[in-house]
Amino acid sequence: MLTLFWIILMTCINGAVALAGIFSFLISKKALQKILLILVSLSIGSLLGGALFHFIPEAIEKLSYLITFSLIVTGILVFFLMETLLHWHHCHYGKCEHPFTYLILYGDAMHNFIDGLIIASSFLISVHFGILTSLVIISHELPQELEDFGVLVYGGFTKRKALFYNFFAQLTAILGGILGYYFLSAGEYAIFLLPFAAGGFIYIALKDLVPEVLKEKGIKRIINFMAVLLGLLILISVKFLGGN
């Protein structure tokens, strides 16, 4: 039961990271608008970095190339279909929300569920290994959750709604942790979700977010490009620091 306590504790801390967006309530709306596209650009780098440097290599180690890339394509097509069904805009009382906001949430919930399974499996090896693994995951989640929050607000969510939904999507890590503890064999099937999620992340980054960033001109576009690179570098650094 001590192992289960650690799993729940660390996945709860991981879930609380989603509340990082609360800092936006401390700054003005004008200041937030200035940094939104920078956060969107960081998210592009993080989504591509997570897919290319984490999800796909991990899947290839466990699955064949054919299965991995078939699932990547399936992820792209499914996210395309989801966006088509959601339509480009969700409008309520004259205020519109872009469907990529919901795609971000769906993909993030899937990602966090897998993180929960990983945290559970690491604690079942040892508490020390579990804590180290959890810290690596949380260090990656902190900037990503700030970026996701920025994308949700940019896509039309109010700050309160973005904070709530982002937090709710993060809580799937707790579910993954508990299921991983009781049904560790389920972790064997979680590997199939990685390339699928990678396809979704690639679709969101290239189809939905890059066009938004390209609307900027001059020095702002260069700043956004540097933010994309920073997002990639953060994910590459996590890859090497995590040793996987």
CORBEL-V853591 format. One record per run of one state. SS is the DSSP state (H for helix, E for strand, L for the rest). FROM is the first residue (numbers start at 1). LEN is the number of residues. Records with the same first field share a line. If there is no record, write none. Layout:
SS=FROM-LEN, FROM-LEN
This chain:
L=1-1, 27-2, 63-2, 87-2, 93-2, 126-1, 155-4, 171-1, 183-3, 214-4, 243-2
H=2-25, 29-34, 65-22, 99-27, 127-28, 159-12, 172-11, 186-28, 218-25
E=89-4, 95-4
